[in-house]
Amino acid sequence: MVGTKAAVRFAAAILLAASLTACGDGGLFSKKGADRNQNLEGFTPEQIYTRGEYELSQNRSDDAAWYFSEVERLYPYSDWAKRALIMQAFSFHSDQNYEESRAAAQRYIDFYPTDEDAAYAQYLLALSYYDQIDEVGRDQGLTFQALQALRTVIEVYPDSEYATSAVLKFDLAFDHLAGKEMEIGRYYLRQDHFTAAINRFRVVVEDFQTTSHTAEALYRLIEAYLALGLVDEAQSAGAILGYNYQSSEWYDAGYTLLTSRGLDLKSRGNNWLSTIYRQTIKGEWL
Protein backbone atom coordinates (compact mmCIF):
# COMPACT_ATOMS: atom_id res chain seq x y z
CA MET A 1 0.00 0.00 0.00
CA VAL A 2 1.44 3.35 -1.03
CA GLY A 3 0.47 6.63 0.61
CA THR A 4 -1.06 9.45 -1.43
CA LYS A 5 2.07 11.56 -1.79
CA ALA A 6 4.26 8.54 -2.45
CA ALA A 7 1.79 7.15 -5.00
CA VAL A 8 1.84 10.37 -7.02
CA ARG A 9 5.61 10.49 -7.00
CA PHE A 10 5.98 6.81 -7.94
CA ALA A 11 3.43 7.09 -10.75
CA ALA A 12 5.22 10.10 -12.23
CA ALA A 13 8.53 8.26 -12.18
CA ILE A 14 6.98 5.23 -13.89
CA LEU A 15 5.61 7.45 -16.66
CA LEU A 16 9.10 8.88 -17.10
CA ALA A 17 10.52 5.37 -17.28
CA ALA A 18 8.00 4.42 -19.95
CA SER A 19 8.92 7.44 -22.06
CA LEU A 20 12.62 6.67 -21.78
CA THR A 21 11.93 3.11 -22.82
CA ALA A 22 10.30 4.32 -26.01
CA CYS A 23 13.26 6.55 -26.81
CA GLY A 24 16.04 4.20 -25.75
CA ASP A 25 18.58 5.06 -23.09
CA GLY A 26 22.06 3.92 -23.88
CA GLY A 27 21.22 0.23 -23.68
CA LEU A 28 19.87 0.32 -20.15
CA PHE A 29 16.33 -0.43 -21.37
CA SER A 30 17.35 -2.88 -24.08
CA LYS A 31 16.65 -6.10 -22.15
CA LYS A 32 13.54 -7.63 -20.64
CA GLY A 33 14.07 -7.97 -16.92
CA ALA A 34 17.28 -7.25 -15.04
CA ASP A 35 20.61 -8.36 -16.42
CA ARG A 36 22.47 -8.63 -13.14
CA ASN A 37 25.77 -9.18 -14.90
CA GLN A 38 25.46 -5.81 -16.59
CA ASN A 39 28.04 -3.20 -15.57
CA LEU A 40 26.03 -0.16 -14.52
CA GLU A 41 28.94 2.07 -13.58
CA GLY A 42 28.64 3.98 -16.85
CA PHE A 43 25.08 5.04 -16.13
CA THR A 44 23.89 7.94 -14.04
CA PRO A 45 21.97 7.29 -10.81
CA GLU A 46 18.88 8.79 -12.43
CA GLN A 47 19.10 6.35 -15.34
CA ILE A 48 19.45 3.33 -13.05
CA TYR A 49 16.68 4.57 -10.77
CA THR A 50 14.38 5.11 -13.75
CA ARG A 51 15.06 1.57 -14.92
CA GLY A 52 13.99 0.38 -11.48
CA GLU A 53 10.74 2.29 -11.88
CA TYR A 54 10.27 0.73 -15.29
CA GLU A 55 10.67 -2.76 -13.81
CA LEU A 56 7.98 -1.88 -11.28
CA SER A 57 5.66 -0.79 -14.08
CA GLN A 58 6.19 -4.23 -15.64
CA ASN A 59 5.35 -5.99 -12.35
CA ARG A 60 8.92 -7.21 -11.93
CA SER A 61 9.36 -6.09 -8.34
CA ASP A 62 12.42 -8.21 -7.60
CA ASP A 63 14.27 -6.80 -10.61
CA ALA A 64 13.19 -3.31 -9.61
CA ALA A 65 14.64 -3.83 -6.13
CA TRP A 66 17.95 -4.88 -7.67
CA TYR A 67 18.24 -1.70 -9.73
CA PHE A 68 17.37 0.45 -6.73
CA SER A 69 20.00 -1.37 -4.68
CA GLU A 70 22.55 -0.65 -7.41
CA VAL A 71 21.81 3.06 -7.11
CA GLU A 72 22.48 2.82 -3.39
CA ARG A 73 25.67 0.81 -3.97
CA LEU A 74 27.16 2.94 -6.75
CA TYR A 75 26.06 6.37 -5.51
CA PRO A 76 25.75 5.87 -1.73
CA TYR A 77 25.72 9.53 -0.66
CA SER A 78 23.51 10.95 -3.36
CA ASP A 79 19.92 12.09 -3.14
CA TRP A 80 19.12 9.35 -5.64
CA ALA A 81 20.43 6.76 -3.18
CA LYS A 82 17.99 8.04 -0.56
CA ARG A 83 15.09 7.83 -3.00
CA ALA A 84 16.23 4.42 -4.19
CA LEU A 85 16.36 3.08 -0.63
CA ILE A 86 12.69 3.73 0.09
CA MET A 87 11.86 2.27 -3.32
CA GLN A 88 13.84 -0.85 -2.43
CA ALA A 89 11.64 -1.30 0.62
CA PHE A 90 8.53 -0.80 -1.51
CA SER A 91 9.72 -3.16 -4.26
CA PHE A 92 10.71 -5.94 -1.88
CA HIS A 93 7.33 -5.64 -0.16
CA SER A 94 5.54 -5.83 -3.50
CA ASP A 95 7.51 -9.02 -4.16
CA GLN A 96 6.47 -10.36 -0.73
CA ASN A 97 10.11 -10.46 0.28
CA TYR A 98 9.24 -9.12 3.70
CA GLU A 99 12.60 -9.63 5.38
CA GLU A 100 14.46 -7.59 2.76
CA SER A 101 11.71 -4.97 2.72
CA ARG A 102 12.01 -4.61 6.47
CA ALA A 103 15.79 -4.31 6.28
CA ALA A 104 15.62 -1.57 3.64
CA ALA A 105 12.91 0.31 5.53
CA GLN A 106 14.92 0.14 8.74
CA ARG A 107 18.03 1.48 6.98
CA TYR A 108 15.97 4.38 5.69
CA ILE A 109 14.71 5.18 9.18
CA ASP A 110 18.24 4.93 10.59
CA PHE A 111 19.81 7.13 7.89
CA TYR A 112 16.99 9.64 7.31
CA PRO A 113 14.87 9.79 10.49
CA THR A 114 13.57 13.30 9.80
CA ASP A 115 12.89 12.89 6.08
CA GLU A 116 9.33 13.20 4.78
CA ASP A 117 9.34 9.53 3.76
CA ALA A 118 10.45 8.27 7.19
CA ALA A 119 6.81 7.77 8.17
CA TYR A 120 6.24 5.68 5.06
CA ALA A 121 9.37 3.64 5.79
CA GLN A 122 8.07 2.89 9.29
CA TYR A 123 4.68 2.00 7.83
CA LEU A 124 6.29 -0.39 5.35
CA LEU A 125 8.28 -1.94 8.19
CA ALA A 126 5.03 -2.54 10.08
CA LEU A 127 3.38 -3.98 6.97
CA SER A 128 6.26 -6.43 6.58
CA TYR A 129 4.98 -8.07 9.76
CA TYR A 130 1.27 -7.34 9.41
CA ASP A 131 0.89 -8.88 5.95
CA GLN A 132 2.07 -12.24 7.29
CA ILE A 133 -0.51 -12.65 10.05
CA ASP A 134 -3.46 -13.61 7.87
CA GLU A 135 -4.06 -16.92 9.67
CA VAL A 136 -4.99 -17.29 13.33
CA GLY A 137 -2.92 -20.45 13.61
CA ARG A 138 0.36 -18.85 12.59
CA ASP A 139 3.17 -17.83 14.92
CA GLN A 140 1.78 -14.93 16.93
CA GLY A 141 5.25 -13.45 17.36
CA LEU A 142 4.65 -11.73 14.02
CA THR A 143 1.47 -10.20 15.40
CA PHE A 144 3.29 -8.77 18.43
CA GLN A 145 5.98 -7.31 16.16
CA ALA A 146 3.34 -5.83 13.87
CA LEU A 147 1.63 -4.21 16.87
CA GLN A 148 4.89 -2.69 18.06
CA ALA A 149 5.76 -1.32 14.62
CA LEU A 150 2.24 0.01 14.02
CA ARG A 151 2.28 1.71 17.42
CA THR A 152 5.46 3.49 16.36
CA VAL A 153 3.70 4.86 13.27
CA ILE A 154 0.79 6.04 15.42
CA GLU A 155 2.90 7.61 18.16
CA VAL A 156 5.89 8.99 16.23
CA TYR A 157 4.05 10.07 13.07
CA PRO A 158 0.52 10.90 14.30
CA ASP A 159 -0.02 13.57 11.65
CA SER A 160 1.18 11.47 8.72
CA GLU A 161 -1.12 10.08 6.06
CA TYR A 162 -0.33 6.57 7.33
CA ALA A 163 -1.48 7.04 10.94
CA THR A 164 -5.16 6.34 10.28
CA SER A 165 -4.40 3.13 8.41
CA ALA A 166 -1.97 2.12 11.15
CA VAL A 167 -4.69 2.55 13.80
CA LEU A 168 -7.07 0.35 11.83
CA LYS A 169 -4.45 -2.35 11.31
CA PHE A 170 -3.42 -2.14 14.96
CA ASP A 171 -7.00 -2.88 16.02
CA LEU A 172 -7.24 -5.79 13.58
CA ALA A 173 -3.93 -7.26 14.76
CA PHE A 174 -5.03 -6.87 18.39
CA ASP A 175 -8.25 -8.71 17.53
CA HIS A 176 -6.13 -11.38 15.88
CA LEU A 177 -4.27 -12.08 19.12
CA ALA A 178 -7.55 -12.39 20.99
CA GLY A 179 -8.71 -14.83 18.32
CA LYS A 180 -5.68 -16.99 18.98
CA GLU A 181 -6.47 -17.11 22.71
CA MET A 182 -10.05 -18.06 21.90
CA GLU A 183 -8.95 -20.82 19.55
CA ILE A 184 -6.77 -22.39 22.24
CA GLY A 185 -9.43 -21.90 24.90
CA ARG A 186 -12.07 -23.63 22.79
CA TYR A 187 -9.71 -26.54 22.22
CA TYR A 188 -9.16 -26.99 25.96
CA LEU A 189 -12.91 -26.70 26.57
CA ARG A 190 -13.63 -29.48 24.05
CA GLN A 191 -11.04 -31.65 25.82
CA ASP A 192 -12.69 -30.95 29.21
CA HIS A 193 -9.55 -29.18 30.44
CA PHE A 194 -11.69 -26.55 32.08
CA THR A 195 -9.06 -24.76 34.15
CA ALA A 196 -6.77 -24.35 31.15
CA ALA A 197 -9.70 -23.09 29.08
CA ILE A 198 -10.66 -20.58 31.77
CA ASN A 199 -7.12 -19.20 31.83
CA ARG A 200 -7.32 -18.46 28.09
CA PHE A 201 -10.76 -16.89 28.21
CA ARG A 202 -9.70 -14.81 31.19
CA VAL A 203 -6.85 -13.34 29.15
CA VAL A 204 -9.38 -12.22 26.52
CA VAL A 205 -11.69 -10.64 29.10
CA GLU A 206 -8.90 -8.87 30.97
CA ASP A 207 -6.40 -7.99 28.24
CA PHE A 208 -8.44 -7.90 25.03
CA GLN A 209 -11.73 -6.48 26.25
CA THR A 210 -12.03 -4.06 23.32
CA THR A 211 -11.96 -6.83 20.70
CA SER A 212 -14.84 -8.66 19.05
CA HIS A 213 -14.13 -11.83 21.07
CA THR A 214 -15.00 -10.66 24.59
CA ALA A 215 -18.68 -11.60 24.52
CA GLU A 216 -17.92 -15.16 23.46
CA ALA A 217 -15.14 -15.41 26.05
CA LEU A 218 -17.65 -14.53 28.79
CA TYR A 219 -20.08 -17.16 27.50
CA ARG A 220 -17.33 -19.78 27.41
CA LEU A 221 -16.45 -18.86 30.99
CA ILE A 222 -20.05 -19.60 31.96
CA GLU A 223 -19.75 -23.02 30.31
CA ALA A 224 -16.42 -23.82 31.94
CA TYR A 225 -17.34 -22.63 35.43
CA LEU A 226 -20.64 -24.50 35.38
CA ALA A 227 -18.77 -27.65 34.35
CA LEU A 228 -16.59 -27.20 37.44
CA GLY A 229 -19.57 -26.44 39.67
CA LEU A 230 -18.39 -22.86 40.32
CA VAL A 231 -21.78 -21.21 40.19
CA ASP A 232 -20.81 -17.77 41.56
CA GLU A 233 -18.19 -17.30 38.84
CA ALA A 234 -20.59 -18.48 36.14
CA GLN A 235 -23.30 -16.08 37.28
CA SER A 236 -20.81 -13.20 37.51
CA ALA A 237 -19.67 -13.85 33.94
CA GLY A 238 -23.33 -13.83 32.93
CA ALA A 239 -23.88 -10.52 34.72
CA ILE A 240 -21.04 -8.87 32.77
CA LEU A 241 -22.35 -10.41 29.57
CA GLY A 242 -25.80 -8.99 30.24
CA TYR A 243 -24.50 -5.56 31.19
CA ASN A 244 -22.18 -5.04 28.21
CA TYR A 245 -23.36 -7.37 25.43
CA GLN A 246 -27.12 -7.77 25.79
CA SER A 247 -27.66 -7.42 22.04
CA SER A 248 -25.22 -10.22 21.16
CA GLU A 249 -25.95 -13.84 20.37
CA TRP A 250 -23.64 -14.82 23.24
CA TYR A 251 -25.85 -13.06 25.75
CA ASP A 252 -28.84 -15.04 24.48
CA ALA A 253 -26.88 -18.28 24.78
CA GLY A 254 -25.59 -17.39 28.25
CA TYR A 255 -29.06 -16.38 29.45
CA THR A 256 -30.52 -19.67 28.21
CA LEU A 257 -27.73 -21.74 29.78
CA LEU A 258 -27.93 -20.10 33.20
CA THR A 259 -31.71 -19.83 33.48
CA SER A 260 -32.14 -23.43 32.37
CA ARG A 261 -30.37 -24.31 35.63
CA GLY A 262 -32.42 -21.91 37.70
CA LEU A 263 -29.61 -19.36 37.91
CA ASP A 264 -29.70 -15.58 37.41
CA LEU A 265 -27.31 -13.39 35.47
CA LYS A 266 -26.21 -11.75 38.69
CA SER A 267 -22.79 -11.04 40.15
CA ARG A 268 -22.17 -13.21 43.19
CA GLY A 269 -19.34 -13.90 45.58
CA ASN A 270 -15.89 -12.36 45.68
CA ASN A 271 -14.03 -13.47 42.57
CA TRP A 272 -12.20 -11.84 39.69
CA LEU A 273 -15.37 -11.63 37.58
CA SER A 274 -17.44 -10.05 40.36
CA THR A 275 -14.66 -7.47 40.77
CA ILE A 276 -14.84 -6.65 37.07
CA TYR A 277 -18.62 -6.40 37.31
CA ARG A 278 -18.38 -3.86 40.14
CA GLN A 279 -15.88 -1.83 38.14
CA THR A 280 -18.18 -1.95 35.14
CA ILE A 281 -21.16 -0.68 37.11
CA LYS A 282 -19.01 2.24 38.33
CA GLY A 283 -17.95 3.03 34.78
CA GLU A 284 -14.39 1.86 35.44
CA TRP A 285 -14.28 -0.98 32.90
CA LEU A 286 -11.00 -2.68 33.59
Secondary structure, DSSP 8 states (H G I E B T S, - for coil): ---HHHHHHHHHHHHHHHHHHHH--TTTTSSSS--TTS--TTS-HHHHHHHHHHHHHTT-HHHHHHHHHHHHHHSTTSHHHHHHHHHHHHHHHHTT-HHHHHHHHHHHHHH-TTSTTHHHHHHHHHHHHHTT--STTS-THHHHHHHHHHHHHHHH-TTSTTHHHHHHHHHHHHHHHHHHHHHHHHHHHHTT-HHHHHHHHHHHHHH-TTSTTHHHHHHHHHHHHHHHT-HHHHHHHHHHHHHH-TTSHHHHHHHHHHHTTT--S---SSSHHHHHHHHHHTT---
